Amino acid sequence: MGKLEVFSLSEYDKDAFVAKYKPFYFIDGETLDDEKTLLGTVLQHKTEKLVEAYADNVLDGRLFDKRLFLWKAGRLTANQAELEDPNLIRQIKVVNGRGREIENAEEFIDAVRGKEVFSKGMAGFEADYRELLKESKQKGLKNVGAVYLITVLFFLSNRKYPIYDFFAHRAVKALYLGKNPTNVFVGAAPDKKEVDKVLAMYREYVYLLDQVFGYHNIERELDRALWVYGHANQLRPKKDDKLV
């Protein structure tokens, strides 16, 4: 069986990393390694491939609706993802990761659909984020935090703004430091109104992506592998912090 590897920049191989960890992202992913042995845990909230296809359709410009909040929360079902009738989609109750209803999600999505972002590259992130924050207040969007707003920017920019996830942040920080992910600290996302803190969190993540991979608008398959790797829950190894 395989074991969790601690990558350093000098020995990093992106393709091998993706091949090893990405399959665990999916409920029906085919893997050569035992999940418990490799990661030290059994992952919860895995994704069905039909659900992930919804996100691909949003990125391709075929869809843009309130279901993207459910997708980010890990609560979008395959049946909901396949719906095409606008009337049925409107009937879907949208909730966040804690199960709280996201109020006025449809009104907010309708207001920002087709909005131009990334006109100034990454330097324009703060302005684009503040604009979404302002729109969320005007439309009465509730029970949505900073990570969800960044997700909207991810889709609006067609992944030029990388999506943010706590576990992906933890994973890339571990890769950068050459540490076991369980020995790396990443704080919880700040309140969406604490813009400076949101910017600090996001800019650190983007910086780490740039340092480890050489670019930050990473492919979805790499993002999936980072999400898996960031969930690793191995016990602390020997003094050199390397897993063998």
C-alpha positions, 0 to 999 in steps of 0.5 A, spaced: 500 500 500 502 507 498 503 512 504 502 519 504 508 523 501 511 529 503 513 533 497 519 538 496 519 543 491 526 539 488 522 533 488 515 535 486 512 531 480 505 534 479 502 529 474 504 523 479 501 528 485 494 528 481 494 521 479 495 519 486 490 523 490 485 526 485 481 519 484 479 520 492 475 526 490 470 522 487 465 517 490 466 512 485 474 514 483 478 508 482 485 508 486 491 503 487 492 505 494 488 504 500 485 510 503 485 509 510 493 507 509 494 513 504 491 518 508 490 516 515 483 517 514 476 516 510 474 522 506 467 525 508 463 529 503 466 526 496 463 528 490 459 524 485 462 525 478 455 528 475 455 533 480 462 535 478 460 535 471 455 541 473 461 545 475 464 544 469 458 546 465 458 553 469 466 554 467 464 552 460 459 558 460 453 553 459 450 554 466 450 560 472 445 559 477 444 559 484 446 551 485 453 553 485 452 555 492 450 548 493 456 545 489 461 549 493 457 547 500 458 539 498 450 539 498 448 539 491 445 532 489 446 528 482 438 529 481 439 537 482 445 537 478 442 534 472 436 539 472 435 543 466 428 546 467 428 553 470 422 552 474 425 546 477 431 549 479 428 555 482 424 551 487 431 548 489 432 550 497 439 553 497 443 552 503 450 553 506 455 548 509 452 548 515 445 547 513 443 554 513 438 557 508 442 562 503 437 567 503 436 571 496 441 567 492 437 567 486 436 575 486 444 575 487 446 570 482 441 574 477 445 581 479 452 578 477 451 573 472 455 576 466 459 581 470 466 582 467 471 581 472 479 580 472 480 586 467 486 588 471 488 581 473 490 579 480 491 586 482 484 587 481 481 582 486 480 587 491 476 591 487 472 585 484 471 582 491 468 589 494 463 589 488 461 582 490 460 584 497 456 590 495 452 587 491 451 581 496 448 587 501 444 590 496 440 584 494 440 581 501 444 575 500 445 572 507 448 566 510 454 566 505 461 567 507 467 570 504 469 563 501 462 563 497 464 570 494 471 567 492 467 561 488 463 566 484 469 570 482 472 563 480 466 562 476 465 569 473 473 569 471 473 562 468 478 560 473 483 566 472 481 567 480 483 560 483 477 557 487 479 558 495 478 552 499 481 551 506 484 544 505 487 546 498 490 551 502 493 547 507 495 542 502 499 547 498 502 550 504 505 543 506 508 542 499 511 549 500 514 547 507 515 540 505 511 538 511 506 533 513 499 537 512 497 535 519 503 539 521 501 545 517 496 551 520 491 554 516 486 559 520 479 559 518 476 564 513 475 571 516 468 574 516 466 576 509 466 584 511 473 583 514 476 585 507 483 586 509 483 579 512 480 576 506 485 579 502 491 576 506 488 569 506 487 569 499 493 572 497 497 567 501 494 562 498 495 565 491 502 566 493 503 559 495 500 556 488 505 560 484 511 558 488 509 551 488 506 550 481 509 556 477 502 559 476 495 560 480 489 559 475 490 551 477 486 546 473 480 543 476 484 536 477 490 539 481 485 542 485 481 536 487 488 533 488 490 538 493 483 538 497 484 530 498 491 531 500 489 537 505 485 532 508 491 527 510 490 526 518 497 522 519 500 522 526 506 526 527 512 522 524 519 522 526 523 528 528 525 530 520 517 530 519 518 526 513 513 520 512 516 514 510 
